[in-house]
Amino acid sequence: RRERELMTKDATIREIHHRVKNNLQTVAALLRLQARRIDSESGRAALEEAVRRVGSIAIVHETLSQNLDEKVEFDEIADRVLTMVAEISPGKVAGR
């Protein structure tokens, strides 16, 4: 019985992480769509910045939800965030 409860708990946690990931992707997609439709350059830049922030949150969430040993390598997260930002904004990011 206890083992079944643990399996159910693990499945529920995985499902919650999956939903959070999907929701963050949806938010980023809506922001990108809005950025493509806006005429204002400053408005577009603000929306693109919001996409980068949501992407950063998604990367941190994914990394934290995958690390079961309670240790997180900061360099791994920083590298992934820099890569994501560089893909979204080519020429605007200088890594190490």
N, C-alpha and C positions, 0 to 999 in steps of 0.2 A: 504494500500500500504506500509506504513512504517513498519507494523508488518511483512509483507511478506519479505521485505528487510532484517529485523533483523533475520528472520528464515533462509533465504538463507545465510546470513553472518555466522551465527552459524554453519550451516551445512558445509560450506566451511572451517571454522576453524577446526571443528572436523575431516574433511577429511585430512587436512594438517597434523594435529597431528598424525593421523593414518598412513599416508605415512611416516612421519619421523620415527615413531616407527618401521614400517616394514623395512625401509632402514637401521636403526641401527641394527636390528636383522640380516639382510642380511650381513652386514659388519662383524658382530661378527661370523656368521656362516662360512663365507669365511676365516676369520683368523683362526678359529678352524680347518677347513679343511687343511689349509696350515700348521698349527702347527703339525698335525698328520703325514704329509708327509715329513717333514723336518728331516734330519739326525742330524744336529747340535743341541746339547743340549742348547747352548746359544741362537741360533736362535729360538728354540722352546720356551724357557723361554721368549724371547722378544715378540713373537707372543701371548703367553698366557697373558702377561702383557697388550698387546694391547686389547685383548678380555675383560679383566677386566675394562680397561678404557672406552671402548665403552659401556660396560654394565652399568658402573657408569653414563655415559652421558644419557643412556636410562632411568635409574631410575629417575634421576633428571628431565629429560624432562617430563616423565609420571607424576611425582608428581606435577610439576609446571602447567602442562596442565589440571590437574584435580581440582586444588584448585582455585575456582572462587572467594573466599573471600579475595584474595590477601595476605593471611597469609600462611606461610609454616613452618612447624615444622622441625627444623634442625635434631632433634633426630630421627624423622621418616625416613628421607633420609639417615642418617648415619647408622641406623639399617638395612635398606634395602640393602645398599651398602655392609656393613659388611657381611650380610647373603649371598649375591650373591658371594662375594669373597671367603667366607668360603666354599661354595658349589663347586666352581671352583678349589680352592686350599686347600683341607683339610689339617689341621695341621699347616697351615702357618698364621692363623689369630687368634688373641686373642681379644675378645670383652670386653665390660665392665662388 
